[in-house]
Amino acid sequence: MDKSKLFSGLFVMIGLVTIGFHISGAVEKYRSYDRTVNVKGLCEKEVKADKVIWPVVYKVMANDIQTIYDQIDANNAVVKSFLVKGGIKPGEISVSVPNISDKYANEYGSNDRAYRYIATSTITVCTPDVDTVLKLRAEQAELLKKGVVTAGNNWENTIEFKYEGLNNIKPQMIEEATKNARETAEKFAKDSQSRLGKIKTANQGTFTIENRDSNTPYIKKVRVVTSVTYYLKN
């Protein structure tokens, strides 16, 4: 037999065996990367609203338009004085143009009403001083004593409490949610007799801000859920 052919065949065989070992190792490594676990981490935090928008609404009625405007001017002065003395800054108060309804001009209305004109006036407070607004809302009877009857809280003039400091607590909440996700993943890995590897993918999730409950809308619940996928090792 030709020795050159013998050696050539031997080298080819050795090469094929070597390639086989490499392919086997690569397949095994690929399979290890294919094993993952997806977990979610939750973080919730209660915070106090840092901004409030409070519309103070009242109505006046009269049979001539000049009387309507005189009453509005007088009542606006009373309301603004009440607010400023209570701790609201003048720059945090805005007065809207009154909405005046002429009942005689309404073809669907009745002309036998006691007053022809009904005006609705709104004075809006926009302030970060939530505690002061809560205090003043509880003292609105002082306005009634001075002849200003404020409207109740309904869908048209509801008070709004907002939380605008989300960026200040985002990093801490994401860190806590991610930590919770890792703890869950480590527990899963232990139960499956595996070891936790590196992160494959991670999704921060969306922050939501809701009222804690209907009775205390000035207390907000901030929530975020992160989703993390880890590799598992043998």
N, C-alpha and C positions, 0 to 999 in steps of 0.2 A: 504493500500500500504506500502510496505517495505520502511522505512525512509532512509535506507542506499542507496537503489536504487534511491530514489528521489534526495538525495543530490549528488550522483554520476552523475546523468543526468544533474543536475543544473550546476555542476562544468564543465562538458563537454561543455554545452551550452555557459557558460561564456568564456571558453577557445577559443571556435570557434569564438565568437564575437571579442575577443581581437586579435586573429590571423588575422581576417578579416580586422580590423582597421590597423594593421601593414602592411599587404599586400597592402592595398589601398594606404597607405602612401609611401611605397616603389615603387609602380608602378608610383605614381605621381612624385616622386623624379627621377626615372629612365627616365621618359618622359622629365623632365626638363633638364637632362643631354644630351638627344638626340637632343635638339634644338641647332644648331650651325650656325655660319656664317663664311665663308671663304673669306678673303680679301687679296689683294696684295698691297704692299707698294713699291714705286719707289724712287730711289735716283740717280741723275746724277750729275757728277762733271767734269768740264774742267780743265785739268792739262797740264803743259808743259813737253815735252819729257825730260828725264834726261840722255839719252844716244843716241849717233848717230854713225852710221857706214857709212863712206863715202869712196867709192872707186874712186880714181882718175885714170882714164884710158887714155892711149894714144897709138898711133901706130907709128912705124918707118919702113921705107922701104929702101932697098939697094940691091946690086947685089952680095955682098960677106958677109959671116957670121961675119967676124971680124969687119967690119964697123957697122953691126947691133949691136953687143955687145958694141962697143965704143959709139954709139949714145944712147943706153939704159943707160949706166953708166953716161953719161953726163946729160941726161934728168932727171934721178933719182936724181942726185945731185941738179938740178935746182928746181925740185918739192919739195924735202925735205927742201931745204933752204926757199922756199916760205911758206911752212907750219909752220916751226919753227919760222921764223920771224913774222908770223901772230898770234902766240900764242899757237900753238900746241906743246905739249911736245914730245921729241924724242921717249920716250917709248910708245907713243900712235900711232906711225907710223910703219907700217910693209910693206915690199916689197916682192911681190910674184915672183916666177920664171916666166920669160917671156914665152909667147906662140909664137913660131916661125913657120911660115908656108912656106914651099918650094914649090913654084908654079910649078917648073919644075918636082917635084916628084909627082905631082897630075895628075894621068892619065886622069882625067876628065877635067882638066884645059887646058888653052891655053898657049903655050910657047912664044907667041908674046907680053907678058906683059912687061911694062917698067921696073919693078923690079922683081927680082927672089924671094927675101925674104921679108916677111911682119911679123913684130913682134908686139905683143900686150903686153904691160906692165901695171901692176896694182899696185898702191901704196894705201894702205888702212889706213884710219884714224879711230880709235875707241876711242871715248872720251866722257866724260860727259859734256864737254863744248860745248853745242849746239849753243850758241850765236856766238862763235868764228867760228864754221864751217859755219854758215849761212853768216857771214861776208866774209869769204874767198871764198865761192862759188860765191859771187857777184863780187869778184875781180880776177876771173880766167883769165881775159884778160891780166893780168900781165905775166902769163905763155906763152900766145900766143906771146907776145912781145919778149920773150926769146927763141922762136922757138919750144915751146912744145904745140902741138895741142891736147887738151883733147877731149875725145869722149863725145857725148851727153848722157843724162840720158835715158837709155832704160832698158828692163827687165833683161839684163845681168849684168848691173853695176849700178843698182838703189841705191839711198841713203836710208838708213833705220833709222827711228826715233823710239826709244823705250821708254816706261815708266816702270821703275823697282821699283818704290816706292809705290807699291800698298799696302803693309802691313802697311805702315804709315797712310793711310787714310781709311783702311778697317773698324776699329771699329766705327769711326764717321759716315761713310756711312751706315753701318748696323743699327746703332742707329736711324738715320734719316729715313731710309726706314721703320723700325719697327714702328716708331712714326706715319708716314703717314698711315701705315696699320691700326693702332689703331684708328686714327681719322676717317677713313672710316668706321670701324666697329662700332664705337660709333654713327655715323650718321645713320647707318642702324638700330641699336638697337632702337634709338630714334624714327625713322620713323615707326618701327614695334611695338611701345609701349612696348619695352622690356628693360632690363638692361644687360649691358655687363658683362660677367663672366670671369673666368680664361681662360688662353690659353690651348687649347686641343692639338694642334700640331703646329709646326713652322718649316719652311724651309728657310734657309738663302738665297738660290738662288746662281746663278753663276755670278761672275764678268766678264764683257766684257770690252775690251779696243779697241777703234777704232779711226781712224783719224776723227777729227771734220769735215773736208772737204778735197777735193782733192788739194786745193791750199795751205793749211797750214798743212801738215802732221806732223809737229812738235808740233801741239796742239792736244791733245788726249781727247776723251770723255770716261770717266769711268762710267759704269752703273751697277746697281744691282737691282734685284727685289726680295723682300721677300714675302713669302706666309705664312699667319697665320690663324689658325682656332680658334675662340673663342666660348665658351659656351654662350648661351643666357638665361637670367632669366626673370621670370614674374615680 
